[in-house]
Amino acid sequence: MKKMALCWVGCCLVAFQSVAWGFFAHQRINRYAVFTLPPEMVGFYKHHIRFITENAVNPDRRRYAVEGEAERHYIDIDIYGDSAIFKMPRRWDDAVAKYSEDTLRAYGIVPWQINLMKFQLTEAFKERNVQKILRLSADLGHYIGDANVPLHTTHNYNGQLTGQNGIHGFWESRLPELFSDEYDFFFPKASYINSPIARAWGAVTGAHLALDSVLRFERELTDRFGGDRKFSYETRNNLNVKVYSKDFSRAYHTMLRGQVERQMRATIQMVGDFWYTCWVDAGQPNLQVLVDKGTTDPEEEPAAPNPQLKPRDHEGMSFGWRILPQPCCGPTLTGRRD
């Protein structure tokens, strides 16, 4: 079977490197998800695949400017205590009753954001509103992507609490950059989701359960390699930068046993499944008649930065590049907001 290579970081390189899945990764997730759709949907989505792909990054673009946006990208589930991933109420109203809405928003709401957007996209299909369908499809893909990243499910989002600063970018950018040509991105057709909120929480749970390996294996390898073999230098954008060495990266990637690829594949399949479920729940409208009915909105421009919004600091370095002020996880919050 032919395999398609995927680079997550290429278009994120400007003068410095930012972390998170990366703009390119979010765009590829949405693009590949289009090809999981059934014949009744794929023509419409392929016709607008450029919009779906390019606008996958809009939620990140809004994070500095829109209050309440950052909390939609993550959930610090470990803040709620031991085994919280299993004990947390899945329904929003039940969770609010137990912890208060302020507390939930302080530590992230990504699974509930996915469920909300499922409802909104279903309504857009019912309305036959082309612009809403495309905009919400692109955004939904982004939040699903974030929910499948282990370091988006913990307060220790960049290893800053365990002396592993930079692990966020290492896992999400350096490893795919080096090894993505080994990944398999062929998928079965999208299938119907009986419980969207359960599926959203399933993604968060699976990502969080992978977190222990993400942190533990890096610590073990650091002890084995030492600083002189853990890092090396490469030329990027005419700069000599410090990076995780290829030997260290290969050893870590091997220890993870396909974890990064599995999470990427799970994300793509989940995005297609959600789009399909929204369409079915809307009564399976004929999308072919909508293909030429309207054009997409112009690409959403980044909103003006809001100086009062402070994203999480990813410690200034991520496998060699200084981090741009481009958030991937949300604001640093240590308790309930007043």
C-alpha positions as CSV (number, residue, x, y, z in Angstrom):
1,M,0.0,0.0,0.0
2,K,1.3,3.4,-1.0
3,K,1.9,5.8,1.9
4,M,1.6,9.5,1.9
5,A,4.2,11.6,3.7
6,L,3.1,14.4,6.0
7,C,5.2,17.3,7.3
8,W,3.6,19.2,10.1
9,V,6.0,22.0,10.4
10,G,7.1,23.2,7.0
11,C,4.8,26.3,6.7
12,C,5.2,27.2,10.4
13,L,8.9,28.2,9.8
14,V,9.2,31.9,9.6
15,A,12.1,33.3,11.5
16,F,11.3,31.2,14.5
17,Q,9.3,28.1,15.1
18,S,6.0,27.9,17.0
19,V,4.6,24.7,18.6
20,A,1.2,23.0,18.7
21,W,0.1,20.7,15.9
22,G,1.2,23.5,13.6
23,F,-0.7,25.3,10.9
24,F,0.3,22.8,8.3
25,A,-0.8,19.8,10.5
26,H,-4.3,21.2,11.1
27,Q,-4.7,22.0,7.5
28,R,-3.6,18.4,6.5
29,I,-6.0,16.9,9.0
30,N,-9.0,18.7,7.4
31,R,-7.8,18.0,3.9
32,Y,-7.4,14.2,4.5
33,A,-10.7,14.0,6.3
34,V,-12.5,15.1,3.1
35,F,-11.6,11.8,1.5
36,T,-13.3,9.8,4.2
37,L,-16.7,11.2,3.2
38,P,-19.3,9.2,1.3
39,P,-20.1,10.1,-2.4
40,E,-23.1,12.2,-1.3
41,M,-20.8,14.5,0.5
42,V,-17.3,14.3,-1.0
43,G,-18.1,16.2,-4.1
44,F,-19.2,19.3,-2.2
45,Y,-16.2,19.1,0.2
46,K,-13.7,18.5,-2.6
47,H,-15.1,21.5,-4.5
48,H,-14.3,23.6,-1.4
49,I,-11.3,21.7,-0.2
50,R,-9.0,24.7,-0.4
51,F,-11.3,26.7,2.0
52,I,-11.6,23.7,4.3
53,T,-7.8,23.2,4.3
54,E,-6.7,26.8,4.6
55,N,-9.2,27.8,7.3
56,A,-8.4,25.0,9.6
57,V,-6.1,27.4,11.5
58,N,-8.7,30.1,12.1
59,P,-9.3,29.1,15.8
60,D,-5.6,29.7,16.6
61,R,-5.7,33.0,14.8
62,R,-8.5,34.2,17.1
63,R,-6.8,33.2,20.3
64,Y,-5.2,36.5,21.0
65,A,-8.2,38.6,20.1
66,V,-11.3,36.8,21.2
67,E,-12.0,36.4,24.8
68,G,-13.1,32.8,25.6
69,E,-11.4,31.3,22.6
70,A,-8.3,29.9,24.2
71,E,-10.2,27.7,26.6
72,R,-11.8,25.8,23.7
73,H,-8.5,24.2,22.7
74,Y,-7.5,22.1,25.7
75,I,-8.6,20.7,29.1
76,D,-6.3,20.4,32.1
77,I,-8.0,17.3,33.3
78,D,-5.4,16.5,35.9
79,I,-6.3,19.6,37.8
80,Y,-9.5,17.9,39.0
81,G,-7.7,15.2,40.9
82,D,-6.7,11.5,40.6
83,S,-8.5,9.6,37.9
84,A,-10.4,12.7,37.0
85,I,-10.5,11.6,33.3
86,F,-12.9,8.9,34.4
87,K,-14.8,10.8,37.1
88,M,-15.4,14.1,35.3
89,P,-19.1,14.4,34.3
90,R,-19.5,14.2,30.6
91,R,-22.6,16.4,30.3
92,W,-21.9,20.2,30.5
93,D,-24.7,20.9,32.9
94,D,-23.6,18.1,35.3
95,A,-20.0,19.3,35.2
96,V,-21.1,22.9,35.9
97,A,-23.2,21.7,38.8
98,K,-20.2,19.9,40.3
99,Y,-17.4,22.4,39.6
100,S,-19.0,25.7,38.4
101,E,-18.7,27.2,35.0
102,D,-15.9,29.5,35.9
103,T,-13.7,26.6,37.0
104,L,-14.4,24.6,33.9
105,R,-13.5,27.5,31.6
106,A,-10.4,28.3,33.6
107,Y,-9.0,24.8,32.9
108,G,-10.3,24.2,29.4
109,I,-13.5,23.0,27.7
110,V,-12.4,21.3,24.5
111,P,-14.7,18.2,24.6
112,W,-17.8,20.4,25.2
113,Q,-16.7,22.8,22.5
114,I,-16.6,19.8,20.1
115,N,-20.1,18.8,21.1
116,L,-21.4,22.4,20.7
117,M,-19.9,22.7,17.3
118,K,-21.5,19.4,16.3
119,F,-24.9,21.0,17.0
120,Q,-24.0,24.2,15.1
121,L,-22.8,22.4,12.0
122,T,-25.9,20.2,12.0
123,E,-28.0,23.4,12.1
124,A,-26.0,24.8,9.2
125,F,-26.7,21.7,7.1
126,K,-30.4,22.1,7.9
127,E,-30.3,25.7,6.7
128,R,-28.4,24.8,3.6
129,N,-26.1,27.6,4.4
130,V,-22.9,27.0,2.4
131,Q,-20.7,29.6,4.2
132,K,-21.7,28.3,7.6
133,I,-21.2,24.7,6.7
134,L,-17.7,25.4,5.5
135,R,-16.6,27.7,8.3
136,L,-18.0,25.4,11.0
137,S,-16.5,22.3,9.3
138,A,-13.1,23.9,9.3
139,D,-13.3,25.0,12.9
140,L,-14.6,21.7,14.1
141,G,-11.7,19.9,12.6
142,H,-9.3,22.2,14.5
143,Y,-10.8,21.5,17.9
144,I,-11.0,17.7,17.3
145,G,-7.3,17.9,16.4
146,D,-6.5,19.6,19.7
147,A,-8.5,17.1,21.7
148,N,-6.3,14.2,20.4
149,V,-3.0,15.7,21.5
150,P,-1.8,14.3,24.9
151,L,-0.2,17.6,26.0
152,H,-3.5,19.4,25.5
153,T,-5.0,17.4,28.3
154,T,-2.7,18.4,31.2
155,H,-1.6,21.4,33.2
156,N,2.0,20.2,32.5
157,Y,1.4,21.1,28.9
158,N,5.1,21.7,28.0
159,G,6.8,19.6,30.6
160,Q,7.4,22.9,32.6
161,L,6.4,21.2,35.9
162,T,8.8,18.2,35.4
163,G,11.9,19.9,34.0
164,Q,11.1,18.8,30.4
165,N,10.6,22.2,28.8
166,G,10.2,21.9,25.1
167,I,8.6,18.5,25.0
168,H,5.4,19.9,23.5
169,G,7.1,21.0,20.3
170,F,9.3,17.9,20.3
171,W,6.3,15.5,20.3
172,E,4.1,17.5,17.9
173,S,6.7,19.0,15.5
174,R,10.2,17.4,15.6
175,L,9.0,13.8,15.4
176,P,6.6,14.2,12.5
177,E,9.1,16.3,10.7
178,L,11.6,13.5,10.8
179,F,9.4,10.4,10.5
180,S,6.0,11.3,8.9
181,D,7.0,9.7,5.6
182,E,6.6,6.4,7.5
183,Y,3.0,7.1,8.4
184,D,0.0,5.5,6.7
185,F,-2.9,8.0,6.0
186,F,-5.4,5.7,4.2
187,F,-8.8,5.4,6.0
188,P,-12.2,3.7,5.9
189,K,-15.2,5.8,5.0
190,A,-16.7,8.0,7.7
191,S,-19.2,6.4,10.0
192,Y,-22.1,7.7,12.1
193,I,-21.4,8.7,15.7
194,N,-24.2,7.7,18.1
195,S,-23.0,9.9,21.0
196,P,-20.9,12.9,19.9
197,I,-20.1,13.9,23.5
198,A,-19.0,10.4,24.3
199,R,-16.8,10.4,21.2
200,A,-15.3,13.8,22.2
201,W,-14.5,12.5,25.6
202,G,-13.1,9.3,24.2
203,A,-10.6,11.3,22.2
204,V,-9.6,13.3,25.3
205,T,-9.4,10.1,27.4
206,G,-7.2,8.3,24.9
207,A,-4.9,11.3,24.5
208,H,-4.6,11.7,28.3
209,L,-3.8,8.0,28.8
210,A,-1.0,8.4,26.4
211,L,0.5,11.3,28.4
212,D,2.4,9.1,30.8
213,S,4.4,7.5,28.0
214,V,5.1,11.0,26.4
215,L,6.7,12.2,29.6
216,R,8.2,9.0,31.0
217,F,10.0,7.9,27.9
218,E,11.6,11.3,27.4
219,R,12.9,11.3,30.9
220,E,14.3,7.8,30.5
221,L,16.0,8.7,27.2
222,T,17.5,11.9,28.7
223,D,19.1,9.9,31.5
224,R,20.5,7.4,28.9
225,F,21.7,9.9,26.3
226,G,22.8,12.9,28.4
227,G,22.8,16.4,27.1
228,D,25.7,16.0,24.7
229,R,23.8,13.4,22.6
230,K,20.3,14.6,23.2
231,F,20.7,17.8,21.2
232,S,22.5,18.7,18.0
233,Y,22.6,21.7,15.7
234,E,21.0,22.2,12.3
235,T,20.7,25.1,9.9
236,R,17.2,26.5,9.6
237,N,16.4,29.6,7.7
238,N,20.0,30.5,7.6
239,L,20.3,30.1,11.4
240,N,22.3,27.5,13.3
241,V,19.8,26.2,15.8
242,K,19.8,23.7,18.6
243,V,17.4,20.8,18.0
244,Y,16.7,17.4,19.5
245,S,19.2,15.1,17.8
246,K,18.1,12.6,15.2
247,D,19.4,9.7,17.3
248,F,17.5,10.9,20.3
249,S,14.4,11.6,18.2
250,R,14.5,8.1,16.6
251,A,14.9,6.4,19.9
252,Y,12.0,8.3,21.4
253,H,9.8,7.7,18.3
254,T,10.6,4.0,18.5
255,M,9.7,3.9,22.2
256,L,6.4,5.5,21.6
257,R,5.6,2.7,19.1
258,G,3.6,4.7,16.6
259,Q,1.8,6.9,19.1
260,V,2.1,10.1,17.1
261,E,0.9,8.4,13.9
262,R,-2.0,6.8,15.8
263,Q,-3.1,10.1,17.2
264,M,-2.9,11.8,13.8
265,R,-4.9,9.0,12.2
266,A,-7.5,9.0,14.9
267,T,-7.9,12.8,14.4
268,I,-8.5,12.6,10.7
269,Q,-11.0,9.7,11.0
270,M,-12.8,11.5,13.8
271,V,-13.2,14.7,11.8
272,G,-14.7,12.9,8.9
273,D,-17.0,11.0,11.2
274,F,-18.3,14.2,12.8
275,W,-18.9,15.9,9.5
276,Y,-20.8,12.9,8.3
277,T,-22.9,12.6,11.5
278,C,-23.9,16.3,11.3
279,W,-25.0,15.8,7.7
280,V,-27.1,12.7,8.6
281,D,-28.7,14.4,11.6
282,A,-29.6,17.3,9.4
283,G,-31.6,15.0,7.1
284,Q,-28.9,14.3,4.5
285,P,-29.5,17.4,2.4
286,N,-28.5,17.3,-1.2
287,L,-25.1,19.0,-1.2
288,Q,-24.6,18.7,-4.9
289,V,-27.2,21.4,-5.5
290,L,-25.2,23.7,-3.1
291,V,-21.9,23.3,-4.8
292,D,-22.4,26.3,-7.1
293,K,-25.1,28.0,-5.1
294,G,-22.6,30.3,-3.3
295,T,-19.0,31.0,-2.8
296,T,-17.0,30.7,0.3
297,D,-16.2,33.6,2.6
298,P,-12.9,35.3,2.0
299,E,-10.2,33.7,4.2
300,E,-10.7,34.9,7.7
301,E,-8.1,37.5,8.7
302,P,-6.5,37.3,12.1
303,A,-8.2,39.6,14.5
304,A,-6.3,42.4,16.1
305,P,-4.4,41.2,19.2
306,N,-6.0,41.8,22.6
307,P,-3.2,42.8,25.0
308,Q,-5.3,41.6,27.9
309,L,-5.2,38.0,26.7
310,K,-2.0,36.1,27.7
311,P,-1.4,32.7,26.1
312,R,0.4,29.9,27.8
313,D,4.2,30.4,27.6
314,H,5.9,27.5,26.1
315,E,9.2,28.4,27.8
316,G,10.8,30.2,24.9
317,M,12.5,27.3,23.2
318,S,11.1,24.3,21.3
319,F,13.7,21.9,19.8
320,G,15.8,24.8,18.8
321,W,13.6,27.7,17.7
322,R,12.4,30.5,19.8
323,I,8.7,30.4,20.1
324,L,6.6,33.1,18.4
325,P,3.6,34.5,20.3
326,Q,1.3,32.1,18.6
327,P,-0.7,30.1,21.2
328,C,-1.5,26.5,21.0
329,C,-2.9,25.6,24.4
330,G,-4.5,28.6,26.1
331,P,-3.9,31.1,28.9
332,T,-2.1,30.2,32.0
333,L,-4.8,30.0,34.7
334,T,-4.2,28.6,38.1
335,G,-7.7,28.7,39.5
336,R,-11.2,30.1,39.2
337,R,-11.6,33.4,37.4
338,D,-13.3,36.3,39.2
